[in-house]
Amino acid sequence: MRGATRRLAHEEEEESAFVSMTDLTVSFLFIVIILLAFFASQLKDDQTVPIAEYQRVEHERDRSAAQSAELRRQVARLEEELRQERANRLQTYLASVSGERDRILRTLRDRLLVDFPELKDIVSIETDALRFKGDGLFASGASRLVEDKRRVVAAIAVRLNELLPCYTFGKAARWRSECNAAGAVIEAVQIEGHTDASGLDRANFSLSTERAIETLFAMSTREPALLDDLNSAGQPVVSVAGYGRLRPVADNASERGKATNRRIDLRIIMYTPQNVEEVERIKDSLRRGMAGTMLR
């Protein structure tokens, strides 16, 4: 009997504990419901967006994104067109510079032929140089000009001095659009000495350089102002070089060919800009006659 009583008491304790947990759970859920109701009551109409308005804004957003993408494509296309146009302007300028060099060489040759008609078969234009050939300006093995050719070299100096100031900088510079519409700049007038194939190479290199120097001295003696014509770096445009026998223009097997190879080439080298901005600096520097400003 007592055992039955103890089991009944134990069951009552377990039931009491279960009821307490149930009450706690119900109370917790009740609190959560109250909180949800409170937060729901805080929502205002002006904090909500009608579905139609949301869809309209979403459509505007997509349309703006598409317009932005199209604008980016247009900007890229315009930038490419500008790049091509600038490249075309540079190519046009370079072509004009090449044309100016050819015109300088033709003018120099034609004026020389006015002074010396007999040079018709001696003076020729070869790409970017004026070539003096024929019986030769120098005797074999000699670095001094043949005496009757000194007049020719002096005439070259006079005619060159008439042309250079329009294409160079320095105190003698006299740029005008009438004589240099392209705005071309001469970087160097290179006096190149050449020999025939007789003798040793070392001696021929020295000899060809001495011939170029001899020609320069003869020209500068006649026209000292030639040394005042400056290039873009502020250096005299007139320079010398010697190539020995390395650049023959005739067969060295004959005496006539050797005489032809004992020659002087007057090579005109033009300044070549790398971009359109540099072209504008060149033209501005020519107008001011100031070397070096085009590089800044």
KOLBABA-531474 format. One record per residue (C-alpha): residue in one letter; x, y, z. Coordinates in steps of 0.1 Angstrom, whole numbers, plus 5000, padded with zeros to 4 digits. Layout:
! residues N
AXYZ
...
END
This chain:
! residues 296
M500050005000
R502850235009
G504650154976
A501550254956
T501450584975
R505150654967
R504550594929
L501550824929
A503551104945
H506451064920
E504051084891
E502451394905
E505951554907
E506751474871
E503351614859
S503951934879
A507351984862
F505951924828
V503152184834
S505752434844
M507752394812
T504652424791
D503652744808
L507152884802
T506952804765
V503552954761
S504653264779
F507653304756
L505553264725
F503153514739
I505953764744
V507253714708
I503653774694
I503454094714
L506854214701
L505854134665
A502654324670
F504554614683
F507054634654
A504254594629
S502454884645
Q505555104640
L505455064602
K504255374584
D502655404550
D505355644538
Q508055374544
T506455134520
V506555154481
P503755044459
I504654764435
A503954984405
E506355254417
Y509054994425
Q508754854390
R508955204374
V512155284393
E513554944384
H512855014347
E514455364350
R517555204366
D517854954337
R517355224311
S519955444327
A522455154328
A521855084291
Q522355454283
S525555464302
A526855164283
E525955324250
L527655654261
R530855454270
R530755294235
Q530355634219
V533255784239
A535455484229
R534555534193
L535255904194
E538555854211
E539555604183
E538455854156
L540556124174
R543555894175
Q543255814138
E542756184130
R545856274150
A547855994133
N546656114099
R547756464107
L551156344117
Q551556134085
T550456434065
Y553056654082
L555856384076
A554856364040
S555056744037
V558556734054
S559756474028
G558356694000
E560157004015
R563456804015
D563056713979
R562257073970
I565357193989
L567556943969
R565957043936
T566357413943
L569957373953
R570757163922
D568957403899
R570657713913
L574057543910
L573357463874
V572557833868
D576057913881
F577757613864
P575757473835
E578657233828
L577757043860
K574656903844
D576156553842
I578056583875
V575356693900
S572456463907
I569856403934
E569956063950
T567056013975
D567956254003
A571356373990
L572956593964
R575756403948
F578856553931
K580456293908
G582056283874
D585856323871
G585956363909
L586456653933
F589656493946
A592756343930
S593455983940
G594855963976
A594456343981
S592256524006
R592556863990
L589856973965
V590856983929
E591557353923
D588957413896
K586257253918
R586757493946
R584457743928
V581757483928
V582057413965
A581957793972
A578857823951
I577257533971
A577957734002
V576258043988
R573257863976
L572857664008
N573157974029
E570158114010
L568057814019
L568957704054
P567658004075
C564057914066
Y564457564080
T566757614110
F567157814143
G569658054156
K570558424150
A570358374112
A566958204113
R564358364089
W561358134088
R558458244065
S555458044053
E556358144018
C559657944019
N558557674043
A554857624044
A555057284060
G556957404090
A559757154083
V563057164103
I566457054090
E568256844116
A571556804097
V573256884065
Q575856614064
I578856644042
E579856284034
G583356204021
H583855893999
T586955723984
D587555463957
A588755113966
S592455183963
G594555153994
L593855024029
D590555064046
R591955254076
A593655504053
N590455534032
F588255604063
S590755874073
L590956014038
S587156024033
T586756214066
E589456454057
R587756524024
A584556604041
I586356834065
E588156994036
T584757054019
L583357204051
F586257444055
A585957554019
M582157614024
S582457794058
T585358004045
R583058134017
E579958154040
P580858164077
A577158204086
L576557844077
L577857754111
D575257974128
D572357764114
L571157544143
N569057234146
S566457144172
A569057074199
G570857404193
Q573757254174
P575057354140
V573257164113
V576357134092
S578356814100
V580856574084
A581156204080
G583555974062
Y582655634047
G585855524029
R585155284001
L582055134017
R579455323996
P580555313959
V578255443932
A580355313903
D582555013895
N586055053910
A587454833883
S587855133859
E589655463864
R586455643855
G584555453882
K587155523907
A587055893899
T583255893903
N583555723937
R585955993949
R583056213957
I581156423982
D577456373991
L575556654006
R572856474026
I569856664041
I568356504072
M565056634084
Y563756644120
T561056374125
P558456444153
Q556856154171
N553356304177
V551056594167
E551956794198
E555556794188
V554556924153
E552857224170
R555957284191
I558157274160
K556057534142
D555957754173
S559757734176
L560257814140
R558058124144
R560258234173
G563458114158
M564457954191
A566157614191
G565457384220
T561957524228
M560357254207
L561656984231
R559957134262
END
